[in-house]
Amino acid sequence: MKKIRIGVASFEHMHAKSYTRQASLMENVELVGIYDGDEYRGTEMASLFHTTYYSSYDDLLDAGLDGVIICTNNRDHAPFVVKAAARKVNILVEKPFAVNLEDAEAMLSACKENGVRIMNAFPLRFNPNIIEAKKEIDEGKIGNILCITGINHGKIPSGWFLDRTLSGGGGIMDHTVHLADLIRWFSASEYKNVYCEGGCLLHDKGIDDTGLVMAEMENGVFATIDCSWAHHANYPIWPQVDMEIIGTKGVLEVKAFAQVNHYVDEAQGKIEDISWDEGGDEGLVREFVDVCATGREPLASGLDGARALEVTDGAYRSLASHEKEEVRHVRA
């Protein structure tokens, strides 16, 4: 069996460890190496996954890769993607796709010009609860969709996530895109306009930690996204992605991360969370590996990532104007 040669670029993002673990467990994958600008972190991760540490991203790309998983800070997605595309290396890039629409267009253009495939890291498309919801919607069980409400809550991250120059924004940037993608996927329509209110209301970190995005699709579906970093430190799970999809024949309620047991030992002050791996990371990485092997279009493409970013772009413009803003579309 021909092995697909995969590299990982940066462990700045917390999800890099999970993606790398999934890739390392696949029999048809050779984990060629890891690049990280932080030498200590990079060598630590290379040791953990029994692979080679590269101090140069160029050297990793030149190591004969079929694909690279990019988990840098958000700002660096664009230059890392463009450089990989120029080497004819397929790409899985962490979400959000980019920090602005101009970068997104440059990334899509570079991949198109060089004939490589690019995926955005939307593991919820591979979450079993979400897959079942998509199936029921496509089978017409709830009729035509009228509106969708969504919640993506989590604990506030740290480090570069709170530096707008590296992240591109706070909770609205971080937590809008997953639901924006699912709403577009479920409704089979593009976004028309967006209204957003939010701000730095919970954590006093100088960046938006709370947001409520309201959107209208081109086919008339209305949607809301609560994208706040609202969970306290002892909340039983990190992510919470809940959706209510209202149709002409019924209502579908989806809880992507519902399976968790929360154990508290008051005597010892101990909190233990026992959860099932329902996130979708395995399916996401397996999809990327298959895309590298076959060259087919991925389920969660770079264009899908750019379309979700369009909602974030409109949300921040609306946050500034306090008006409904038309969604600007990237050139595909």
C-alpha positions in Angstrom: 0.0 0.0 0.0 1.4 3.4 -1.0 1.7 5.6 2.0 0.5 9.2 1.8 3.3 11.5 3.0 1.9 14.1 5.5 3.7 17.0 7.3 2.4 19.3 10.0 3.2 23.0 10.0 3.1 24.5 13.5 1.4 23.6 16.8 0.4 27.2 17.6 -3.2 26.1 17.3 -4.5 23.7 20.0 -6.1 21.4 17.4 -2.8 20.5 15.8 -2.1 17.8 18.3 -5.4 16.0 17.6 -5.0 16.2 13.9 -1.5 14.9 14.1 -2.5 12.1 16.4 -5.2 11.0 13.9 -2.8 11.1 11.0 -0.2 9.1 12.9 -2.8 6.3 13.6 -3.6 5.7 10.0 -1.9 2.8 8.3 -1.7 4.5 4.9 0.0 7.6 6.3 3.6 8.4 6.8 4.1 11.3 9.1 7.1 12.9 7.4 7.8 15.6 9.9 6.8 18.7 11.9 7.7 22.3 11.4 7.3 24.8 14.2 8.8 28.2 14.7 9.1 27.4 18.4 11.9 24.9 18.5 11.1 23.6 22.0 7.5 23.0 21.1 8.4 21.5 17.7 11.0 19.1 19.0 8.6 18.1 21.8 5.8 17.3 19.3 8.2 15.5 16.9 9.4 13.3 19.8 5.8 12.6 20.9 4.8 11.5 17.4 8.1 9.8 16.6 8.9 11.9 13.6 11.4 14.5 12.4 11.5 18.1 13.5 12.2 20.7 10.8 13.4 24.1 11.8 12.5 25.4 8.3 9.0 25.3 6.7 10.7 25.3 3.3 12.6 22.2 4.2 9.5 20.4 5.3 7.7 21.3 2.1 10.7 20.0 0.1 10.6 16.7 1.9 8.3 15.1 -0.8 5.0 15.7 0.9 1.6 14.8 -0.5 -0.1 17.0 2.0 0.5 19.5 4.8 -1.7 20.3 7.8 -1.3 24.0 8.7 -2.1 25.0 12.3 -0.4 28.4 12.6 -2.0 31.5 14.1 -4.8 32.8 11.8 -2.7 35.6 10.3 -0.1 33.2 8.9 -2.6 30.9 7.1 -2.3 32.9 3.9 1.5 32.9 3.5 1.8 29.3 4.6 -0.9 28.1 2.2 0.5 30.1 -0.8 4.0 28.7 -0.2 2.6 25.1 0.0 0.6 25.6 -3.1 3.7 26.7 -5.0 5.3 23.4 -4.0 2.3 21.4 -5.4 1.5 20.2 -1.9 -2.2 19.6 -0.9 -3.4 21.6 2.1 -5.6 21.2 5.2 -5.6 24.6 6.9 -7.1 25.3 10.3 -10.2 27.5 10.6 -10.9 30.4 10.1 -9.7 30.1 6.5 -8.0 33.5 6.7 -8.3 36.8 8.5 -9.8 38.8 5.6 -11.3 38.2 2.2 -8.3 39.4 0.3 -6.1 36.7 1.9 -8.8 34.2 1.2 -8.8 35.0 -2.5 -5.0 34.9 -2.7 -5.1 31.4 -1.1 -7.8 30.1 -3.4 -6.0 31.5 -6.4 -2.7 30.0 -5.5 -4.2 26.6 -5.1 -6.1 26.8 -8.4 -3.1 28.0 -10.3 -0.9 25.2 -9.0 -3.6 22.4 -9.3 -3.6 21.5 -5.6 -6.5 20.7 -3.3 -7.2 22.8 -0.2 -9.5 21.9 2.7 -10.6 24.0 5.6 -10.7 22.3 9.0 -14.4 21.9 9.6 -14.5 18.7 11.6 -18.2 19.2 12.4 -19.0 18.1 8.9 -17.7 14.7 10.1 -19.3 14.7 13.5 -21.8 11.8 13.6 -24.6 13.9 15.1 -24.2 16.5 12.3 -24.0 13.9 9.6 -27.3 12.4 10.8 -28.9 15.8 10.8 -27.7 16.5 7.3 -29.2 13.2 6.2 -32.5 13.9 7.8 -32.7 17.3 6.2 -31.8 16.0 2.7 -34.4 13.3 3.1 -37.0 16.0 3.7 -38.0 14.9 7.2 -38.6 18.4 8.4 -39.7 19.9 5.1 -38.3 23.1 3.8 -36.0 24.9 6.2 -37.4 28.2 7.5 -34.8 29.2 10.1 -31.8 27.9 12.0 -30.5 29.0 15.4 -27.0 28.0 16.5 -24.8 28.2 19.5 -21.0 27.8 19.5 -19.8 28.5 23.0 -16.5 27.7 24.6 -13.9 28.7 27.1 -11.8 31.8 26.4 -8.5 30.8 24.8 -5.2 32.4 25.6 -2.0 33.6 23.9 -2.2 34.7 20.3 -6.0 34.2 20.2 -6.2 37.4 22.2 -3.9 39.4 19.9 -6.0 40.8 17.1 -3.0 41.2 14.8 -2.5 37.4 14.9 -6.0 36.2 15.3 -8.0 38.7 13.2 -10.6 39.0 15.9 -12.0 37.4 19.1 -14.9 35.2 19.7 -16.7 36.4 16.6 -13.8 35.4 14.4 -13.1 32.2 16.3 -16.6 30.8 16.7 -18.8 32.1 13.9 -17.3 30.1 11.0 -18.2 26.5 12.2 -21.9 27.3 12.4 -21.8 29.6 9.3 -20.5 26.6 7.4 -23.1 24.2 8.7 -26.0 26.6 8.1 -24.9 27.1 4.5 -24.5 23.3 4.1 -27.9 22.5 5.6 -29.8 25.3 3.7 -28.0 24.8 0.4 -27.8 28.6 -0.1 -25.3 31.4 0.1 -25.5 34.3 2.6 -27.2 37.5 1.6 -26.8 39.9 4.6 -25.6 39.9 8.2 -26.3 41.9 11.4 -24.1 41.6 14.4 -23.9 42.9 18.0 -21.2 41.9 20.4 -18.2 43.2 22.3 -15.8 42.7 25.2 -18.4 41.9 27.8 -17.2 38.9 29.8 -13.5 38.6 30.3 -12.0 42.1 30.0 -9.2 41.0 27.6 -9.6 43.9 25.2 -11.1 41.8 22.4 -14.6 40.7 21.5 -15.6 37.7 23.6 -19.4 37.9 23.0 -21.3 38.0 19.7 -24.7 37.4 18.2 -24.8 37.2 14.4 -28.1 37.3 12.5 -28.1 36.4 8.8 -30.4 36.0 5.9 -29.7 33.5 3.2 -30.4 34.1 -0.5 -33.2 31.5 -0.4 -34.9 33.3 2.4 -33.8 31.1 5.4 -33.0 33.2 8.5 -30.2 32.1 10.9 -28.7 33.2 14.2 -25.2 32.3 15.6 -24.3 32.9 19.2 -20.5 32.8 18.9 -19.4 33.7 22.5 -16.5 32.6 24.7 -19.1 32.1 27.4 -18.1 29.0 29.3 -16.5 29.4 32.7 -13.3 27.5 33.6 -15.1 24.5 35.2 -17.7 24.0 32.4 -17.9 20.2 31.8 -16.9 20.4 28.1 -14.8 22.8 26.1 -17.0 23.1 23.0 -20.8 23.4 22.8 -22.3 23.4 19.4 -26.1 23.2 19.5 -28.5 23.9 16.6 -32.3 24.1 16.2 -33.4 23.7 12.6 -37.1 24.7 12.0 -38.8 23.4 8.9 -42.3 23.4 7.4 -42.9 19.8 8.7 -41.0 19.7 12.0 -38.0 20.8 14.1 -34.6 19.2 14.3 -32.5 19.7 17.5 -28.8 18.9 17.2 -26.2 18.7 20.0 -22.9 17.9 18.4 -21.0 17.4 21.8 -23.8 16.1 24.0 -22.1 12.9 25.2 -20.2 13.8 28.3 -20.3 12.7 32.0 -19.2 15.4 34.5 -17.9 14.1 37.8 -17.2 16.4 40.7 -15.4 15.1 43.9 -16.2 17.9 46.4 -14.0 16.5 49.1 -10.9 16.6 46.9 -11.9 19.5 44.8 -11.6 17.3 41.7 -13.4 17.7 38.5 -13.3 14.9 35.9 -14.9 15.0 32.5 -15.5 11.7 30.7 -16.5 12.2 27.1 -16.9 10.3 23.8 -14.8 11.4 20.8 -17.7 12.8 18.8 -15.8 15.8 17.5 -15.1 14.7 13.9 -11.3 15.1 13.8 -10.7 11.5 12.7 -13.1 11.9 9.8 -11.6 15.3 8.8 -8.1 14.0 8.6 -9.2 10.8 6.9 -10.9 12.9 4.3 -7.8 14.9 3.8 -5.6 11.8 3.3 -8.1 10.4 0.8 -8.1 13.8 -1.1 -4.3 13.6 -1.2 -4.5 10.0 -2.5 -7.1 10.6 -5.2 -7.0 14.3 -6.1 -10.8 14.6 -5.7 -12.6 17.7 -4.4 -12.8 17.6 -0.6 -16.1 17.7 1.3 -15.0 20.8 3.3 -13.1 22.8 0.7 -11.2 26.0 0.8 -14.1 27.7 -0.9 -16.4 26.5 1.9 -14.0 28.0 4.3 -13.9 31.3 2.4 -17.8 31.4 2.3 -17.9 31.0 6.1 -15.3 33.8 6.5 -17.6 36.0 4.4 -20.1 35.9 7.3 -17.4 36.9 9.8 -16.3 39.8 7.5 -19.9 41.0 7.4 -20.4 40.6 11.1 -17.4 42.8 12.0 -18.5 45.5 9.5 -22.0 45.3 11.1 -20.5 45.5 14.6 -18.9 48.8 13.6 -21.8 50.3 11.7 -24.7 48.9 13.9 -26.4 48.3 10.5 -27.3 45.3 8.5 -24.4 44.7 6.0 -24.5 43.0 2.7 -22.3 39.9 2.5 -19.3 40.3 0.2 -18.4 37.2 -1.7 -14.8 36.2 -2.6 -13.9 35.5 -6.2 -13.8 31.7 -6.6 
